[in-house]
């Protein structure tokens, strides 16, 4: 079992596989992910800060998606902030 902390609401929950989002925030999480994905399709050279500003979310959240490995697959040019 893993002890996870939801990145949206900070709730602590347990699961069999490592997770970053609790059940309650899954919809929000997917909305954010789709928005980031669409933005990067239009502006593939954006960095995390630009994406965050454009979508009104925090750069930390954008970086979180990257560290989950959900964005890097199709976005080779997506830069990580120093
Ligand atoms: Zn949550």
PDB file of the backbone (N, CA, C, O) and the ligand in Angstrom, with CONECT records:
HET     ZN  A 101       1
ATOM      1  N   UNK A   1       0.829  -1.215   0.000  1.00  0.00           N
ATOM      2  CA  UNK A   1       0.000   0.000   0.000  1.00  0.00           C
ATOM      3  C   UNK A   1       0.862   1.263   0.000  1.00  0.00           C
ATOM      4  O   UNK A   1       1.899   1.325   0.660  1.00  0.00           O
ATOM      5  N   UNK A   2       0.428   2.228  -0.725  1.00  0.00           N
ATOM      6  CA  UNK A   2       1.101   3.519  -0.753  1.00  0.00           C
ATOM      7  C   UNK A   2       0.270   4.529   0.028  1.00  0.00           C
ATOM      8  O   UNK A   2      -0.960   4.487   0.025  1.00  0.00           O
ATOM      9  N   UNK A   3       0.970   5.432   0.691  1.00  0.00           N
ATOM     10  CA  UNK A   3       0.293   6.569   1.284  1.00  0.00           C
ATOM     11  C   UNK A   3       0.528   7.751   0.358  1.00  0.00           C
ATOM     12  O   UNK A   3       1.667   8.153   0.125  1.00  0.00           O
ATOM     13  N   UNK A   4      -0.555   8.300  -0.166  1.00  0.00           N
ATOM     14  CA  UNK A   4      -0.449   9.383  -1.134  1.00  0.00           C
ATOM     15  C   UNK A   4      -1.011  10.675  -0.562  1.00  0.00           C
ATOM     16  O   UNK A   4      -1.851  10.660   0.338  1.00  0.00           O
ATOM     17  N   UNK A   5      -0.540  11.783  -1.094  1.00  0.00           N
ATOM     18  CA  UNK A   5      -1.119  13.077  -0.754  1.00  0.00           C
ATOM     19  C   UNK A   5      -1.676  13.668  -2.038  1.00  0.00           C
ATOM     20  O   UNK A   5      -0.945  13.856  -3.011  1.00  0.00           O
ATOM     21  N   UNK A   6      -2.948  13.955  -2.041  1.00  0.00           N
ATOM     22  CA  UNK A   6      -3.571  14.516  -3.243  1.00  0.00           C
ATOM     23  C   UNK A   6      -2.967  15.884  -3.545  1.00  0.00           C
ATOM     24  O   UNK A   6      -2.865  16.735  -2.660  1.00  0.00           O
ATOM     25  N   UNK A   7      -2.575  16.087  -4.778  1.00  0.00           N
ATOM     26  CA  UNK A   7      -1.915  17.350  -5.122  1.00  0.00           C
ATOM     27  C   UNK A   7      -2.896  18.504  -5.232  1.00  0.00           C
ATOM     28  O   UNK A   7      -2.484  19.664  -5.251  1.00  0.00           O
ATOM     29  N   UNK A   8      -4.182  18.208  -5.305  1.00  0.00           N
ATOM     30  CA  UNK A   8      -5.166  19.284  -5.415  1.00  0.00           C
ATOM     31  C   UNK A   8      -5.706  19.703  -4.054  1.00  0.00           C
ATOM     32  O   UNK A   8      -5.697  20.887  -3.717  1.00  0.00           O
ATOM     33  N   UNK A   9      -6.175  18.737  -3.274  1.00  0.00           N
ATOM     34  CA  UNK A   9      -6.803  19.100  -1.997  1.00  0.00           C
ATOM     35  C   UNK A   9      -5.952  18.716  -0.790  1.00  0.00           C
ATOM     36  O   UNK A   9      -6.330  18.989   0.350  1.00  0.00           O
ATOM     37  N   UNK A  10      -4.794  18.078  -1.040  1.00  0.00           N
ATOM     38  CA  UNK A  10      -3.857  17.724   0.035  1.00  0.00           C
ATOM     39  C   UNK A  10      -4.392  16.643   0.978  1.00  0.00           C
ATOM     40  O   UNK A  10      -3.865  16.447   2.073  1.00  0.00           O
ATOM     41  N   UNK A  11      -5.423  15.961   0.548  1.00  0.00           N
ATOM     42  CA  UNK A  11      -5.944  14.871   1.359  1.00  0.00           C
ATOM     43  C   UNK A  11      -4.970  13.687   1.318  1.00  0.00           C
ATOM     44  O   UNK A  11      -4.404  13.375   0.271  1.00  0.00           O
ATOM     45  N   UNK A  12      -4.787  13.043   2.453  1.00  0.00           N
ATOM     46  CA  UNK A  12      -3.928  11.856   2.511  1.00  0.00           C
ATOM     47  C   UNK A  12      -4.798  10.620   2.312  1.00  0.00           C
ATOM     48  O   UNK A  12      -5.822  10.459   2.976  1.00  0.00           O
ATOM     49  N   UNK A  13      -4.389   9.759   1.402  1.00  0.00           N
ATOM     50  CA  UNK A  13      -5.177   8.552   1.148  1.00  0.00           C
ATOM     51  C   UNK A  13      -4.253   7.409   0.756  1.00  0.00           C
ATOM     52  O   UNK A  13      -3.120   7.628   0.328  1.00  0.00           O
ATOM     53  N   UNK A  14      -4.744   6.207   0.907  1.00  0.00           N
ATOM     54  CA  UNK A  14      -3.945   5.032   0.587  1.00  0.00           C
ATOM     55  C   UNK A  14      -4.447   4.359  -0.681  1.00  0.00           C
ATOM     56  O   UNK A  14      -5.639   4.393  -0.988  1.00  0.00           O
ATOM     57  N   UNK A  15      -3.520   3.746  -1.415  1.00  0.00           N
ATOM     58  CA  UNK A  15      -3.923   3.025  -2.614  1.00  0.00           C
ATOM     59  C   UNK A  15      -2.902   1.938  -2.912  1.00  0.00           C
ATOM     60  O   UNK A  15      -1.798   1.944  -2.368  1.00  0.00           O
ATOM     61  N   UNK A  16      -3.277   1.013  -3.773  1.00  0.00           N
ATOM     62  CA  UNK A  16      -2.379  -0.095  -4.092  1.00  0.00           C
ATOM     63  C   UNK A  16      -1.265   0.345  -5.046  1.00  0.00           C
ATOM     64  O   UNK A  16      -0.144  -0.159  -4.982  1.00  0.00           O
ATOM     65  N   UNK A  17      -1.585   1.281  -5.921  1.00  0.00           N
ATOM     66  CA  UNK A  17      -0.558   1.839  -6.796  1.00  0.00           C
ATOM     67  C   UNK A  17      -0.364   3.312  -6.448  1.00  0.00           C
ATOM     68  O   UNK A  17      -1.262   3.959  -5.909  1.00  0.00           O
ATOM     69  N   UNK A  18       0.811   3.827  -6.762  1.00  0.00           N
ATOM     70  CA  UNK A  18       1.121   5.220  -6.453  1.00  0.00           C
ATOM     71  C   UNK A  18       0.189   6.153  -7.204  1.00  0.00           C
ATOM     72  O   UNK A  18       0.035   6.038  -8.420  1.00  0.00           O
ATOM     73  N   UNK A  19      -0.438   7.082  -6.481  1.00  0.00           N
ATOM     74  CA  UNK A  19      -1.349   8.030  -7.111  1.00  0.00           C
ATOM     75  C   UNK A  19      -1.085   9.439  -6.621  1.00  0.00           C
ATOM     76  O   UNK A  19      -0.554   9.642  -5.529  1.00  0.00           O
ATOM     77  N   UNK A  20      -1.460  10.404  -7.434  1.00  0.00           N
ATOM     78  CA  UNK A  20      -1.192  11.808  -7.104  1.00  0.00           C
ATOM     79  C   UNK A  20      -2.479  12.575  -6.872  1.00  0.00           C
ATOM     80  O   UNK A  20      -2.461  13.717  -6.413  1.00  0.00           O
ATOM     81  N   UNK A  21      -3.590  11.941  -7.192  1.00  0.00           N
ATOM     82  CA  UNK A  21      -4.870  12.624  -7.108  1.00  0.00           C
ATOM     83  C   UNK A  21      -5.888  11.715  -6.431  1.00  0.00           C
ATOM     84  O   UNK A  21      -5.982  10.535  -6.770  1.00  0.00           O
ATOM     85  N   UNK A  22      -6.646  12.241  -5.485  1.00  0.00           N
ATOM     86  CA  UNK A  22      -7.666  11.439  -4.839  1.00  0.00           C
ATOM     87  C   UNK A  22      -8.888  11.314  -5.740  1.00  0.00           C
ATOM     88  O   UNK A  22      -9.001  12.015  -6.746  1.00  0.00           O
ATOM     89  N   UNK A  23      -9.795  10.427  -5.378  1.00  0.00           N
ATOM     90  CA  UNK A  23     -11.001  10.182  -6.191  1.00  0.00           C
ATOM     91  C   UNK A  23     -11.815  11.447  -6.403  1.00  0.00           C
ATOM     92  O   UNK A  23     -12.341  11.686  -7.489  1.00  0.00           O
ATOM     93  N   UNK A  24     -11.915  12.268  -5.335  1.00  0.00           N
ATOM     94  CA  UNK A  24     -12.724  13.484  -5.419  1.00  0.00           C
ATOM     95  C   UNK A  24     -12.179  14.486  -6.431  1.00  0.00           C
ATOM     96  O   UNK A  24     -12.927  15.291  -6.986  1.00  0.00           O
ATOM     97  N   UNK A  25     -10.884  14.430  -6.665  1.00  0.00           N
ATOM     98  CA  UNK A  25     -10.258  15.440  -7.532  1.00  0.00           C
ATOM     99  C   UNK A  25      -9.929  14.899  -8.917  1.00  0.00           C
ATOM    100  O   UNK A  25      -9.313  15.589  -9.729  1.00  0.00           O
ATOM    101  N   UNK A  26     -10.334  13.681  -9.180  1.00  0.00           N
ATOM    102  CA  UNK A  26      -9.983  13.061 -10.458  1.00  0.00           C
ATOM    103  C   UNK A  26     -10.488  13.869 -11.654  1.00  0.00           C
ATOM    104  O   UNK A  26      -9.774  14.044 -12.641  1.00  0.00           O
ATOM    105  N   UNK A  27     -11.720  14.357 -11.556  1.00  0.00           N
ATOM    106  CA  UNK A  27     -12.299  15.127 -12.652  1.00  0.00           C
ATOM    107  C   UNK A  27     -11.512  16.402 -12.883  1.00  0.00           C
ATOM    108  O   UNK A  27     -11.166  16.731 -14.018  1.00  0.00           O
ATOM    109  N   UNK A  28     -11.230  17.122 -11.801  1.00  0.00           N
ATOM    110  CA  UNK A  28     -10.427  18.338 -11.888  1.00  0.00           C
ATOM    111  C   UNK A  28      -9.080  18.036 -12.509  1.00  0.00           C
ATOM    112  O   UNK A  28      -8.595  18.759 -13.379  1.00  0.00           O
ATOM    113  N   UNK A  29      -8.492  16.957 -12.044  1.00  0.00           N
ATOM    114  CA  UNK A  29      -7.174  16.574 -12.524  1.00  0.00           C
ATOM    115  C   UNK A  29      -7.174  16.347 -14.027  1.00  0.00           C
ATOM    116  O   UNK A  29      -6.272  16.802 -14.731  1.00  0.00           O
ATOM    117  N   UNK A  30      -8.181  15.649 -14.514  1.00  0.00           N
ATOM    118  CA  UNK A  30      -8.257  15.379 -15.945  1.00  0.00           C
ATOM    119  C   UNK A  30      -8.525  16.642 -16.755  1.00  0.00           C
ATOM    120  O   UNK A  30      -8.026  16.793 -17.870  1.00  0.00           O
ATOM    121  N   UNK A  31      -9.317  17.547 -16.184  1.00  0.00           N
ATOM    122  CA  UNK A  31      -9.575  18.820 -16.861  1.00  0.00           C
ATOM    123  C   UNK A  31      -8.283  19.609 -17.017  1.00  0.00           C
ATOM    124  O   UNK A  31      -7.989  20.138 -18.088  1.00  0.00           O
ATOM    125  N   UNK A  32      -7.516  19.679 -15.929  1.00  0.00           N
ATOM    126  CA  UNK A  32      -6.229  20.382 -15.964  1.00  0.00           C
ATOM    127  C   UNK A  32      -5.310  19.731 -16.982  1.00  0.00           C
ATOM    128  O   UNK A  32      -4.661  20.402 -17.784  1.00  0.00           O
ATOM    129  N   UNK A  33      -5.274  18.421 -16.929  1.00  0.00           N
ATOM    130  CA  UNK A  33      -4.376  17.714 -17.825  1.00  0.00           C
ATOM    131  C   UNK A  33      -4.732  17.988 -19.282  1.00  0.00           C
ATOM    132  O   UNK A  33      -3.854  18.258 -20.102  1.00  0.00           O
ATOM    133  N   UNK A  34      -6.023  17.917 -19.599  1.00  0.00           N
ATOM    134  CA  UNK A  34      -6.463  18.182 -20.975  1.00  0.00           C
ATOM    135  C   UNK A  34      -6.121  19.602 -21.401  1.00  0.00           C
ATOM    136  O   UNK A  34      -5.698  19.839 -22.532  1.00  0.00           O
ATOM    137  N   UNK A  35      -6.310  20.549 -20.473  1.00  0.00           N
ATOM    138  CA  UNK A  35      -6.023  21.948 -20.788  1.00  0.00           C
ATOM    139  C   UNK A  35      -4.532  22.133 -21.073  1.00  0.00           C
ATOM    140  O   UNK A  35      -4.159  22.823 -22.021  1.00  0.00           O
ATOM    141  N   UNK A  36      -3.693  21.522 -20.259  1.00  0.00           N
ATOM    142  CA  UNK A  36      -2.246  21.621 -20.454  1.00  0.00           C
ATOM    143  C   UNK A  36      -1.860  20.964 -21.777  1.00  0.00           C
ATOM    144  O   UNK A  36      -1.064  21.499 -22.548  1.00  0.00           O
ATOM    145  N   UNK A  37      -2.436  19.810 -22.015  1.00  0.00           N
ATOM    146  CA  UNK A  37      -2.130  19.054 -23.227  1.00  0.00           C
ATOM    147  C   UNK A  37      -2.492  19.864 -24.474  1.00  0.00           C
ATOM    148  O   UNK A  37      -1.709  19.949 -25.421  1.00  0.00           O
ATOM    149  N   UNK A  38      -3.681  20.453 -24.460  1.00  0.00           N
ATOM    150  CA  UNK A  38      -4.128  21.267 -25.597  1.00  0.00           C
ATOM    151  C   UNK A  38      -3.230  22.476 -25.798  1.00  0.00           C
ATOM    152  O   UNK A  38      -2.866  22.818 -26.923  1.00  0.00           O
ATOM    153  N   UNK A  39      -2.879  23.115 -24.693  1.00  0.00           N
ATOM    154  CA  UNK A  39      -2.027  24.296 -24.762  1.00  0.00           C
ATOM    155  C   UNK A  39      -0.677  23.936 -25.378  1.00  0.00           C
ATOM    156  O   UNK A  39      -0.157  24.675 -26.214  1.00  0.00           O
ATOM    157  N   UNK A  40      -0.120  22.815 -24.971  1.00  0.00           N
ATOM    158  CA  UNK A  40       1.196  22.410 -25.471  1.00  0.00           C
ATOM    159  C   UNK A  40       1.145  21.952 -26.924  1.00  0.00           C
ATOM    160  O   UNK A  40       2.151  21.976 -27.632  1.00  0.00           O
ATOM    161  N   UNK A  41      -0.044  21.535 -27.357  1.00  0.00           N
ATOM    162  CA  UNK A  41      -0.181  21.185 -28.770  1.00  0.00           C
ATOM    163  C   UNK A  41      -0.075  22.452 -29.618  1.00  0.00           C
ATOM    164  O   UNK A  41       0.505  22.450 -30.704  1.00  0.00           O
ATOM    165  N   UNK A  42      -0.657  23.540 -29.086  1.00  0.00           N
ATOM    166  CA  UNK A  42      -0.628  24.819 -29.787  1.00  0.00           C
ATOM    167  C   UNK A  42       0.717  25.518 -29.646  1.00  0.00           C
ATOM    168  O   UNK A  42       1.229  26.111 -30.596  1.00  0.00           O
ATOM    169  N   UNK A  43       1.282  25.435 -28.435  1.00  0.00           N
ATOM    170  CA  UNK A  43       2.550  26.126 -28.154  1.00  0.00           C
ATOM    171  C   UNK A  43       3.557  25.145 -27.570  1.00  0.00           C
ATOM    172  O   UNK A  43       3.824  25.155 -26.369  1.00  0.00           O
ATOM    173  N   UNK A  44       4.110  24.301 -28.427  1.00  0.00           N
ATOM    174  CA  UNK A  44       4.963  23.207 -27.925  1.00  0.00           C
ATOM    175  C   UNK A  44       6.236  23.657 -27.212  1.00  0.00           C
ATOM    176  O   UNK A  44       6.835  22.868 -26.482  1.00  0.00           O
ATOM    177  N   UNK A  45       6.657  24.887 -27.401  1.00  0.00           N
ATOM    178  CA  UNK A  45       7.900  25.311 -26.756  1.00  0.00           C
ATOM    179  C   UNK A  45       7.697  26.017 -25.418  1.00  0.00           C
ATOM    180  O   UNK A  45       8.637  26.583 -24.862  1.00  0.00           O
ATOM    181  N   UNK A  46       6.492  25.982 -24.913  1.00  0.00           N
ATOM    182  CA  UNK A  46       6.218  26.666 -23.655  1.00  0.00           C
ATOM    183  C   UNK A  46       6.908  25.981 -22.492  1.00  0.00           C
ATOM    184  O   UNK A  46       7.077  24.762 -22.484  1.00  0.00           O
ATOM    185  N   UNK A  47       7.302  26.767 -21.522  1.00  0.00           N
ATOM    186  CA  UNK A  47       7.802  26.161 -20.283  1.00  0.00           C
ATOM    187  C   UNK A  47       6.679  26.125 -19.245  1.00  0.00           C
ATOM    188  O   UNK A  47       5.585  26.645 -19.467  1.00  0.00           O
ATOM    189  N   UNK A  48       6.976  25.508 -18.124  1.00  0.00           N
ATOM    190  CA  UNK A  48       5.938  25.286 -17.109  1.00  0.00           C
ATOM    191  C   UNK A  48       5.305  26.589 -16.634  1.00  0.00           C
ATOM    192  O   UNK A  48       4.102  26.649 -16.381  1.00  0.00           O
ATOM    193  N   UNK A  49       6.124  27.628 -16.518  1.00  0.00           N
ATOM    194  CA  UNK A  49       5.622  28.908 -16.031  1.00  0.00           C
ATOM    195  C   UNK A  49       4.625  29.523 -17.015  1.00  0.00           C
ATOM    196  O   UNK A  49       3.588  30.050 -16.613  1.00  0.00           O
ATOM    197  N   UNK A  50       4.947  29.452 -18.293  1.00  0.00           N
ATOM    198  CA  UNK A  50       4.041  29.999 -19.310  1.00  0.00           C
ATOM    199  C   UNK A  50       2.720  29.243 -19.344  1.00  0.00           C
ATOM    200  O   UNK A  50       1.653  29.843 -19.466  1.00  0.00           O
ATOM    201  N   UNK A  51       2.802  27.936 -19.235  1.00  0.00           N
ATOM    202  CA  UNK A  51       1.587  27.112 -19.229  1.00  0.00           C
ATOM    203  C   UNK A  51       0.736  27.462 -18.023  1.00  0.00           C
ATOM    204  O   UNK A  51      -0.477  27.643 -18.132  1.00  0.00           O
ATOM    205  N   UNK A  52       1.383  27.556 -16.880  1.00  0.00           N
ATOM    206  CA  UNK A  52       0.665  27.848 -15.642  1.00  0.00           C
ATOM    207  C   UNK A  52      -0.035  29.198 -15.725  1.00  0.00           C
ATOM    208  O   UNK A  52      -1.188  29.331 -15.315  1.00  0.00           O
ATOM    209  N   UNK A  53       0.658  30.194 -16.251  1.00  0.00           N
ATOM    210  CA  UNK A  53       0.071  31.530 -16.369  1.00  0.00           C
ATOM    211  C   UNK A  53      -1.098  31.540 -17.338  1.00  0.00           C
ATOM    212  O   UNK A  53      -2.129  32.159 -17.077  1.00  0.00           O
ATOM    213  N   UNK A  54      -0.931  30.853 -18.453  1.00  0.00           N
ATOM    214  CA  UNK A  54      -1.980  30.828 -19.462  1.00  0.00           C
ATOM    215  C   UNK A  54      -3.243  30.138 -18.954  1.00  0.00           C
ATOM    216  O   UNK A  54      -4.353  30.517 -19.327  1.00  0.00           O
ATOM    217  N   UNK A  55      -3.078  29.137 -18.112  1.00  0.00           N
ATOM    218  CA  UNK A  55      -4.220  28.341 -17.669  1.00  0.00           C
ATOM    219  C   UNK A  55      -4.711  28.716 -16.281  1.00  0.00           C
ATOM    220  O   UNK A  55      -5.722  28.196 -15.808  1.00  0.00           O
ATOM    221  N   UNK A  56      -3.990  29.622 -15.633  1.00  0.00           N
ATOM    222  CA  UNK A  56      -4.405  30.062 -14.311  1.00  0.00           C
ATOM    223  C   UNK A  56      -4.217  29.016 -13.230  1.00  0.00           C
ATOM    224  O   UNK A  56      -4.977  28.982 -12.262  1.00  0.00           O
ATOM    225  N   UNK A  57      -3.223  28.170 -13.378  1.00  0.00           N
ATOM    226  CA  UNK A  57      -2.891  27.223 -12.323  1.00  0.00           C
ATOM    227  C   UNK A  57      -1.456  27.472 -11.875  1.00  0.00           C
ATOM    228  O   UNK A  57      -0.765  28.297 -12.472  1.00  0.00           O
ATOM    229  N   UNK A  58      -0.998  26.784 -10.846  1.00  0.00           N
ATOM    230  CA  UNK A  58       0.340  27.078 -10.349  1.00  0.00           C
ATOM    231  C   UNK A  58       1.393  26.288 -11.126  1.00  0.00           C
ATOM    232  O   UNK A  58       1.138  25.163 -11.555  1.00  0.00           O
ATOM    233  N   UNK A  59       2.582  26.884 -11.307  1.00  0.00           N
ATOM    234  CA  UNK A  59       3.665  26.183 -12.016  1.00  0.00           C
ATOM    235  C   UNK A  59       3.980  24.851 -11.346  1.00  0.00           C
ATOM    236  O   UNK A  59       4.350  23.882 -12.009  1.00  0.00           O
ATOM    237  N   UNK A  60       3.830  24.814 -10.034  1.00  0.00           N
ATOM    238  CA  UNK A  60       4.084  23.577  -9.311  1.00  0.00           C
ATOM    239  C   UNK A  60       3.200  22.446  -9.834  1.00  0.00           C
ATOM    240  O   UNK A  60       3.653  21.311  -9.979  1.00  0.00           O
ATOM    241  N   UNK A  61       1.951  22.763 -10.111  1.00  0.00           N
ATOM    242  CA  UNK A  61       1.035  21.733 -10.604  1.00  0.00           C
ATOM    243  C   UNK A  61       1.431  21.238 -11.989  1.00  0.00           C
ATOM    244  O   UNK A  61       1.338  20.049 -12.294  1.00  0.00           O
ATOM    245  N   UNK A  62       1.877  22.179 -12.819  1.00  0.00           N
ATOM    246  CA  UNK A  62       2.313  21.787 -14.165  1.00  0.00           C
ATOM    247  C   UNK A  62       3.519  20.850 -14.064  1.00  0.00           C
ATOM    248  O   UNK A  62       3.593  19.827 -14.745  1.00  0.00           O
ATOM    249  N   UNK A  63       4.459  21.228 -13.195  1.00  0.00           N
ATOM    250  CA  UNK A  63       5.657  20.407 -13.010  1.00  0.00           C
ATOM    251  C   UNK A  63       5.287  19.038 -12.447  1.00  0.00           C
ATOM    252  O   UNK A  63       5.895  18.020 -12.779  1.00  0.00           O
ATOM    253  N   UNK A  64       4.280  19.046 -11.591  1.00  0.00           N
ATOM    254  CA  UNK A  64       3.801  17.788 -11.023  1.00  0.00           C
ATOM    255  C   UNK A  64       3.326  16.817 -12.113  1.00  0.00           C
ATOM    256  O   UNK A  64       3.608  15.620 -12.058  1.00  0.00           O
ATOM    257  N   UNK A  65       2.609  17.351 -13.093  1.00  0.00           N
ATOM    258  CA  UNK A  65       2.157  16.499 -14.198  1.00  0.00           C
ATOM    259  C   UNK A  65       3.347  15.927 -14.953  1.00  0.00           C
ATOM    260  O   UNK A  65       3.327  14.779 -15.396  1.00  0.00           O
ATOM    261  N   UNK A  66       4.381  16.745 -15.092  1.00  0.00           N
ATOM    262  CA  UNK A  66       5.571  16.279 -15.781  1.00  0.00           C
ATOM    263  C   UNK A  66       6.258  15.175 -14.992  1.00  0.00           C
ATOM    264  O   UNK A  66       6.703  14.184 -15.571  1.00  0.00           O
ATOM    265  N   UNK A  67       6.346  15.337 -13.682  1.00  0.00           N
ATOM    266  CA  UNK A  67       7.040  14.324 -12.894  1.00  0.00           C
ATOM    267  C   UNK A  67       6.230  13.034 -12.800  1.00  0.00           C
ATOM    268  O   UNK A  67       6.768  11.971 -12.493  1.00  0.00           O
ATOM    269  N   UNK A  68       4.918  13.144 -13.072  1.00  0.00           N
ATOM    270  CA  UNK A  68       4.108  11.935 -13.136  1.00  0.00           C
ATOM    271  C   UNK A  68       4.356  11.178 -14.436  1.00  0.00           C
ATOM    272  O   UNK A  68       3.944  10.028 -14.588  1.00  0.00           O
ATOM    273  N   UNK A  69       5.038  11.841 -15.373  1.00  0.00           N
ATOM    274  CA  UNK A  69       5.323  11.205 -16.653  1.00  0.00           C
ATOM    275  C   UNK A  69       4.157  11.257 -17.623  1.00  0.00           C
ATOM    276  O   UNK A  69       4.149  10.534 -18.619  1.00  0.00           O
ATOM    277  N   UNK A  70       3.175  12.100 -17.347  1.00  0.00           N
ATOM    278  CA  UNK A  70       1.996  12.139 -18.219  1.00  0.00           C
ATOM    279  C   UNK A  70       2.186  13.090 -19.383  1.00  0.00           C
ATOM    280  O   UNK A  70       1.508  12.967 -20.403  1.00  0.00           O
ATOM    281  N   UNK A  71       3.095  14.031 -19.244  1.00  0.00           N
ATOM    282  CA  UNK A  71       3.266  15.016 -20.306  1.00  0.00           C
ATOM    283  C   UNK A  71       4.482  14.747 -21.176  1.00  0.00           C
ATOM    284  O   UNK A  71       4.504  15.118 -22.350  1.00  0.00           O
ATOM    285  N   UNK A  72       5.476  14.112 -20.615  1.00  0.00           N
ATOM    286  CA  UNK A  72       6.750  14.017 -21.328  1.00  0.00           C
ATOM    287  C   UNK A  72       6.673  13.098 -22.542  1.00  0.00           C
ATOM    288  O   UNK A  72       7.465  13.244 -23.473  1.00  0.00           O
ATOM    289  N   UNK A  73       5.736  12.161 -22.548  1.00  0.00           N
ATOM    290  CA  UNK A  73       5.646  11.178 -23.621  1.00  0.00           C
ATOM    291  C   UNK A  73       5.530  11.819 -24.991  1.00  0.00           C
ATOM    292  O   UNK A  73       6.283  11.500 -25.911  1.00  0.00           O
ATOM    293  N   UNK A  74       4.566  12.735 -25.112  1.00  0.00           N
ATOM    294  CA  UNK A  74       4.306  13.317 -26.414  1.00  0.00           C
ATOM    295  C   UNK A  74       4.934  14.701 -26.570  1.00  0.00           C
ATOM    296  O   UNK A  74       4.872  15.302 -27.642  1.00  0.00           O
ATOM    297  N   UNK A  75       5.536  15.198 -25.498  1.00  0.00           N
ATOM    298  CA  UNK A  75       6.029  16.565 -25.527  1.00  0.00           C
ATOM    299  C   UNK A  75       7.524  16.631 -25.301  1.00  0.00           C
ATOM    300  O   UNK A  75       7.991  17.066 -24.248  1.00  0.00           O
ATOM    301  N   UNK A  76       8.271  16.190 -26.309  1.00  0.00           N
ATOM    302  CA  UNK A  76       9.716  16.164 -26.164  1.00  0.00           C
ATOM    303  C   UNK A  76      10.344  17.522 -25.902  1.00  0.00           C
ATOM    304  O   UNK A  76      11.396  17.625 -25.272  1.00  0.00           O
ATOM    305  N   UNK A  77       9.679  18.572 -26.400  1.00  0.00           N
ATOM    306  CA  UNK A  77      10.282  19.900 -26.282  1.00  0.00           C
ATOM    307  C   UNK A  77       9.830  20.667 -25.056  1.00  0.00           C
ATOM    308  O   UNK A  77      10.246  21.804 -24.833  1.00  0.00           O
ATOM    309  N   UNK A  78       8.987  20.047 -24.275  1.00  0.00           N
ATOM    310  CA  UNK A  78       8.504  20.712 -23.079  1.00  0.00           C
ATOM    311  C   UNK A  78       9.645  20.866 -22.077  1.00  0.00           C
ATOM    312  O   UNK A  78      10.266  19.886 -21.667  1.00  0.00           O
ATOM    313  N   UNK A  79       9.907  22.104 -21.693  1.00  0.00           N
ATOM    314  CA  UNK A  79      11.075  22.356 -20.849  1.00  0.00           C
ATOM    315  C   UNK A  79      10.729  22.309 -19.376  1.00  0.00           C
ATOM    316  O   UNK A  79       9.631  22.680 -18.962  1.00  0.00           O
ATOM    317  N   UNK A  80      11.663  21.859 -18.617  1.00  0.00           N
ATOM    318  CA  UNK A  80      11.532  21.881 -17.171  1.00  0.00           C
ATOM    319  C   UNK A  80      12.205  23.141 -16.653  1.00  0.00           C
ATOM    320  O   UNK A  80      13.305  23.485 -17.085  1.00  0.00           O
ATOM    321  N   UNK A  81      11.550  23.827 -15.731  1.00  0.00           N
ATOM    322  CA  UNK A  81      12.156  25.029 -15.164  1.00  0.00           C
ATOM    323  C   UNK A  81      13.359  24.664 -14.316  1.00  0.00           C
ATOM    324  O   UNK A  81      13.400  23.602 -13.695  1.00  0.00           O
ATOM    325  N   UNK A  82      14.328  25.547 -14.298  1.00  0.00           N
ATOM    326  CA  UNK A  82      15.520  25.281 -13.458  1.00  0.00           C
ATOM    327  C   UNK A  82      15.165  25.392 -11.986  1.00  0.00           C
ATOM    328  O   UNK A  82      16.028  25.204 -11.127  1.00  0.00           O
TER     329      UNK A  82
HETATM  330 ZN    ZN A 101      -8.077  15.606  -3.760  1.00  0.00          ZN
END
